Amino acid sequence: MTLSRRTLFRVTAGGLLLAGCAAGGANTETESSAGTLLRSTANLPEPFTVPLPVPPVLEPVRTDATTDYYEITQRAAPVEILPGLRTTVWGYDGVFPGPTLESRRGRTTVVRQRNELGVPVAVHLHGGRTPPEHDGYPLDLVAPGAAREYVYPLDQPAATLWYHDHRADFTGPQVYRGLAGFHLHRDDEEDALPLPRGEREVPLMIADRSFAEDGSFAYPSTDPSLLGHPGVTRDFVSGVLGDCVLVNGAPWPVLEVAAARYRFRILNASNARRYRLALDPPGPGFVQIGSDQGLLAAPVAHDQLQIAQAERFDVVVDFSGYPPGEEVTLVNRLGEDGTARVMRFVVTHRAADDSAVPTRLADVRPLSRADAVAEREFTFRRGGAEQHGMTLWTVNGEPFGAGSVAAEPTLGSVELWRFRAQNVPHPVHVHLAPFQVLGAGRYTRGWKDTVDLASGDQAEVLVHFDGYRGKYVLHCHNLEHEDMMMMANFRVR
């Protein structure tokens, strides 16, 4: 079959520009991320010239004795990401990132999502302990023009959560287009700590993107009918890597800070890129206070942070050691050229600071191998199945299917799950169930929901099936791998 130029460059996967050939691809083995670099044809701005935006906090439309109610409309909207150009984003309330939701333990959060996009959507609260019918299962879709209420009891400790699209086969392009936002869950125990707060508590969503000449997002087609045709998606099945680093939707932004402590909730919302973050000049580095699922038992000091897709690091940076006027750059040791830089902080003045990082943060009961009532193994690799002439990404050699179930743990139990990565790196995410990594390293302490595996790596995790019975998924959070079937069901009995 010969594809016409019109077919190749049609709007697909929700209006994304097919840029596999036009923008140019380059292998990125040296960048330590699975994927191919998609080069922008737009003129990208000079780094550190755009102020850092902070996503607005959404106010509830109403409250009662137990519940806070919110409404969000998913819609397309033109925004200025690159100076002087307009980019049409698919945004929650038409903004990227979406508005930040704040919830509190002991109160239920209900979010009514209305879909005014031209494609189906599914909303997953990443890190939320959520009933299965509200988890955003990838085949549980909200049709264009329809609305749905998602109910989040969130009986879990304070944590940096996030919400994003989870539509089967199209998660990659729809998140790339803008469907992602923060959800900050709070509780009284965290509030009692003297951590930085207010303007000195800043969420940072890091996401790489590429842009076409007119400022639109560039993304290769993921229309299944085109899979297997040279120059369409074959070069990008390992992942789409952008050449422009956005933080909170702004390219290489700058933030003015006082010479004081700041709390940064760092999220890697990239489709396929991993980062190794460091400060230049280094100064005191990072003090990690939290992980994916909440506070650590005690703070951990780092001079750099390795963060895979979907992981969160809750850190404190003390700028008091820098003189006013100092420019501190957040760099990416895994990047090259533009992707080696993330954002910049400019220390403007000295200021009073009554915050502190306590030596004890939270009660985190460590699990042990003896807690596990069963052991299971999951291998993440490319191979075992094909579709449209393309070799799929699989879990245990099987592509995702609605009717298959890879595990049936019992509610309340702990199981030891062994994850193996082959071919390329795979960040593995488990819905519903928090886990602890056996033999945890510096970057994997505390309760996690995503663990980063380099090619050939293995991780043993103790998964606690707490909360609800029903069907959930585990998958690779390289979104192109996920869309190419690297996902499996488990059912909590």
Buried (B, 14 or more C-beta within 10 A) or exposed (E): EEBEEEBBBBEBBBBBBBBBBBBBBEEBEEBBBBBBBBBBBBEBBEBBEBEBBBBEEBEBEEEEEEBBBBBBBBBBBEBEBBBEBBBBBBBBBBBBBBBBBBBBBEBBBBBBBBBBBEBBBBBBBBBBBBBBEBBBBBEBBBEEEEBBEBBBBBEBBBBBBBBBBBBBBBBBBBBBBBBBBBBBBBBEBBEEBEBBEEEBBBBBBBBBBBBBBEBBBBBBBBBBEBBBBEBBBBBBBBBBBBBBBBBBBBBBBBBEBBBBBBBBBBBBBBBBBBBBBBBEEEBBBBBBBBBBBBBBBBBBEBEBBBBBBBBBBBBBBBBBEBEEEBEBBBBBBBBEEBBBBBBBBBBBEEEEBEBEBEEEBBEBEEBEEEBBEBEBEBBBBBEBBEEEEBBBBBBBEBBBEEEEEBBEBEEEBBBBBBBBBBBBBBBBBBBBBBBBBBEBEEBBBBBBBBBBBEEEBEBBBBBBBBBBEBBBBBBBBBBBBBBBBBBBBBBBE
